[in-house]
Amino acid sequence: MLYFSLIYRKTYHRDNETPKRWISHPVEDASVDRLVEEIRISHLQALLLINRGIRTPEAAHRYLHSTLADMHDPFLMKDMRKTVERILRAIHQQEKILIYGDFDVDGVTSIVVLKKAIEALGGTCGFYVPRRLTDGYGLKKDAIEEFKHQGYSLVISVDCGIRAEEVARFAKEIGLDLIVTDHHLPGDSLPDCYSIINPKLADCPYPDKNLAGVGVVYKVVQALFKETQRQAEENRFLHLVAIGTVADLVSLTDENRIIVKYGLNSLQNPENAGLQTLLEMAGVRGKEISCIDVAFKIAPRINAVGRMGGSNAAVELFDSDDVEHIRSIVRDMNRKNLLRQQEESSILAEIDRLTRVQPELFKDLVIVIAGENWHRGVIGIVASRMVERFHRPTIILSIENGEAHGSGRSTSKFHLLQALQLCDDYLIKYGGHALAAGLTLMSGDVDDFRRAINQYARTQIRPGDLIPELTIDTYLELNQISFKFLDEINQLAPFGEGNPIPIFATKNVKVYSGPWLLKDRHLKIKVGNVLQNFDAVWWKKGTLFDRLIYEKVISIAYSLHLNEYQGVSNLQLNLKDIKFNTRDNP
């Protein structure tokens, strides 16, 4: 035990991380053999499918060969018929329709998709994006009243509205029809409005409950086009639906997987001038675009507009044909994204200082950190970084004018929204779900709130829950890795939430050469032997360089990727973890 303790400190202290516990999927030989025999796939591919809950030959075939025809009938959604009839009536009678969205990528893409669909059907359509820092999230009475004065008779919410009971009552009082489309969890009661489209309604029979906000909108568009015999046009929106779906981190299973699979394909050559320019400035135009590209290159630029206080520009980007205006919007997106990164770095630096001067804050089961005038547009990202670093739920609060505006992120072991519900005596308002939430409280209540949520956490979180886990699909020998195996892995794509990229592990591999530092931040080694070796890269783990100079036999966990450079293709291992001591029980 003493030896392990010394290794632990030397290996991980510099990264300030707790060693990961490697968890292997249980072996289901009978189920694997059945898939191998009945649908003629390899043992490894069958194992990966079983690990993702795909156990029957029928489900496996559907998973591997899904098409757009496998999507569910949109009219299975509760209130869809009523909703479509009201929208088509508004289009036919030339009523003014207002789409009320959210300022994140899911909300922006929802607005664009519905707006373009209604206009394609001949409707007159405006939109409204609330400003994050002044308006906040969701429907607001003053905005609804202003729409009525402007002559709108129908308001359609997208990616919001399921808990807007007071606003819905007000809209009804002033004679404004409100259709709510949303994917968030409803409260104990529902808004009294014209209709509600949300697969998470308790009495909604729709089979897929995991659609993003833009996915719900897409079902409305499918229904509209089906009702008007224009089904062939619905697929032209898939690229935008895919962007919003990936950005919102919903489960990439069932319809979401189909949407993203075909939406990414259509991103190779989009017709939309704004999207073309965005892809170009993100450095991915003309390339095979992955979920990673969407999540880390495309979505952050769209998100930056809302995070940094903007509103309409992100929608205008996809709605304009003016090349100079489009380029101006994308340049501003890049500028705001850089500003977002700077604000994020500044807050993280201040938090790093707090770990030294107030270390007790970071020993709580739920970390609650407050700072004066931290930018509210980035505190959610900072909370995510803290969860990655400390592997415990984190709430980041910005103190402004006597109020604390917060954003929280959690782990799979702690339901954040339930925790807030049980601490609502200290909260002015809050909302969200199990893994992410927003909240507001008086600044003078921060300490009491911290104590209350941690008191509740002590009843929910066990010591083992604070140890980060890495799920291993299976252990391999290096000689099992091949281009054919990578092709089989890629048939399971797109990867993301609910459909994780396969992670493999190999015990006791030799460090054949290296280590090297890439851009002073990333770690690279070669593993294997003179006959067969692979490049292995661990992004942002350059701090382990010194240790790997001396360690020549390690156990590794990794995903498998194709690295193409100067016309040469090689298999590369993207490292997820290293065990330096075989007694670390990999």
Buried (B, 14 or more C-beta within 10 A) or exposed (E): EEEEEEBBEEBBEEEEBBBBBBEEBEEBEEBBEBBBEBBEBEEBBBBBBBBBEBBBBEEBBEBBEBEEEEBBEBBBBBBBBBBBEBBBEBBEEEBBBBBBBBBBBBBBBBBBBBBBBBBBBEBBBBBBBBEBBEBBBBBBBEBBBEBBEEEBBBBBBBBBBBBBBEBBBBBBEEEBBBBBBBBBBBEEEBBEBBBBBBBBBEEBEBEBEBBBBBBBBBBBBBBBBBBBEEEEBBBBBBBBBBBBBBBBBBBBBBBBBBBBBBBBBBBBEBEBBBBBBBBEBBEBBEEEBBBEBBBEBBBBBBBBBBBBBBBBBBBBBBBBEEEEBBBBBBEBBBEBBEBBBEBBEBBBEBBEEBBEEEEEBBEBBBBBBBBEEBBBBBBBBBBBBBBEBBBBBBBBBBBBEEBBBBBBBBBEBBBBBBBBEEBBEBBEBBBBEBBBBBBBBBBEBBEBBBBBBBEBBEEBBEEEBBEBBBBBBBBBEBEEBEEEBBEBBEEBBBBBBBBBBBBBBBBEBBBBEBBBEEEEEBBBBBBBEEEEBBBBBBEEBBBBBEBBEEBEEBBBBBBBBEBEEEEEEEBBBBBBBBBBBEEBEB
